[in-house]
Amino acid sequence: MRVEQGDGMRGSLKWIQRLVAERSDLLERPLRSAGALGANATVEWTSPREADGWAEYRDAGFLDQLRLGHLRDELRAFWPSMGPQWDALGRTSEGGVVLVEAKAHLGEFTSRCEAVAPASIAKIEAALNATQRAFEARRGSEWMTSYYQYANRLAHLHFLRSHGVDAQLEFVYFLGDAGMPGPHGRADFEQAVGRVRRSLGLPEGGSMPHVIDVYVDVTALRGGSSPSIGE
């Protein structure tokens, strides 16, 4: 599915468009630091793009953007329709893929599963249970409420990697956006990420495999020189 966004005027929609169009190096540098991208490798950011109406993609559309259309049937078996809508998608010159979820304020962290069809709920629960095992989450942790969006992004990372795709997931946190209610500093965002991971029963103290946190000061997207910092 293709979802045209138009020009982002505020918040994470605005900044992710600018980041991909103007300063994609701030996304690629943390990948290199994490060893997920070679020194001479490049990333083709397939969305969002101004020429494509800044469209974002989900379901089979996101697979097509990553040239993974051969996994359509497998994705339908793993997750019901109306799955995650990705803020940005990239394909590396080494054959890997990058999934991006962006946040500009704390209100974007919380969400709950809104599926109502029993078959859809069962499929989601099965996918999340498999993902919990893959990430060694605490048994009995709740992934359908409070931080469901974070959980379903991890689930799709797990889906791709379980099918042999060299996938990386970047959570991008925009700092210093005066138009948003905050937080505006890295420390507060890090505390919020810690709360999310504790709630989901994820291992504390250290990074998760193939998951990279990126902190971008929005002054870097206004002609400034502030760096992004990957975990």
Secondary structure, DSSP 8 states (H G I E B T S, - for coil): -EE---S--SHHHHHHHHHHHH-THHHHHHHHHTTSS-TT--EEEEES-GGGTT-EE-THHHHHHTT-GGGHHHHHHHS-SS---BSEEEEETTS-EEEEEEESSGGGT-B-----SHHHHHHHHHHHHHHHHHTT--TT---SSSBHHHHHHHHHHHHHHHTT--EEEEEEEEE--TTSSS--SHHHHHHHHHHHHHHTT---SS--TTEEEEEEEGGGGTT----EEE-
